[in-house]
Amino acid sequence: MKSFIKAVAGALVVIAPLVSFAQSNQPLTRAQVREELIELEKAGYNPATADDDVNYPADIQAAEARVAAQHAAAQAGATSNGGVAGGTSQSGGPASAADMPSLYGQ
């Protein structure tokens, strides 16, 4: 009986990630596709010229990169910890005996 329970538990451990991963691949709705297209147009992509544009893949990839950068900046601003701060800092260093007071009050 114990081996059966172990086998069922092992099977659940293997199957659970597969089931949860399969549910994340939802198809996009029309509203989501339209919203993405509007974002790309605001980033400088023009779908009307995509048919006869020799730089088509580069144009849409550049617009997608700009949109991704905007989303990353918005995400960084929305976190409670903040984004990456510019500048430099130095932490820690050896302390000299003159900087530290005597432990025994000498």
N, C-alpha and C positions, 0 to 999 in steps of 0.2 A: 504494500500500500504506500509506503514511504517513497519507493522508487517511482511509482505512478505520479505522486504529487510533485516530485522533483522534475519529472519529465514534462508535466504540464507547466510548471513554473518556468522551466528552460524554454519551452515553446513560446510562452507569452513574452519572455524577454527578447526572443528573436523576432517575433511577429509585431510587437507593439511599435517599434520605430518605423517599420514598413507601412503600417496602417496610418500612423500619424503623418508620415511624409507624403503619402498618396493624397491626403485630404488638402494639402497646401497648394496643389496645382489646379486651382479654380480658373475657369475661362474668364476672360475679361468681358465686362458688359459694354454696351454701346457708349454709355456715359463715360466709362473709364477711358475707352479708346479716344473719344472726342476730347476729353480733358487732356490726355497726353498730346494729342495733335495741337491743341491750343497752346500748350506749354512749349512745344517745339517751334511753333510759329512765332511766339514771343521771344524765343531764343535766336531767331533769325533764319529759320528754315522756311522755305517757300515750296509747298508740295506741287504748285502749278508748274514749276520749272523742272521738276524731277525727271520728266520723260525725256527731254532733250538736253539735259545737263550732263556734261562729261565728267563732272566732279560729284556725281550723285552720292556715292557711298561716303565720300569724305565730308560732304555738306551735312548729311543727316547725322553722321557720327560726331561731328563737331557740335551740332546743336544738342545732341543727346548728352555730350560731355558737359556742356554749359548747364543743362537742366539738372544733371546729376550733381554738379558743383553747387547749384542753388539749393537743392534738397539737402545736401550734406551741410551747408552753412546753416540752413534753417534747423536741421536736426541738432547741430552743435549748439545753437542758441537756445534750444528747447530743453537741453539736459540740465539737471540740477547741479552738476559738477562744473559746467562751463566747457568751453572749447580749449583748444591749445593756445596758450599765451605766448606771445613773442618775447624776445629778450633772453637774457641769460641769468643764471643764478649759481651760487656756489654754496654747497652745504658741507658742514663738518670740516674739521681740520685739527691738527694737533694743538692742544692747549699747553701753554707754557706754565711753569710753576708760579710765575709772578702773577698770572691772571687768576689763579685759584686761591681762595683764602684757605688758611690752615684748618684742617679738620678738628684739631685739638686746641685751637685758639692761641697758638704760639706767637 
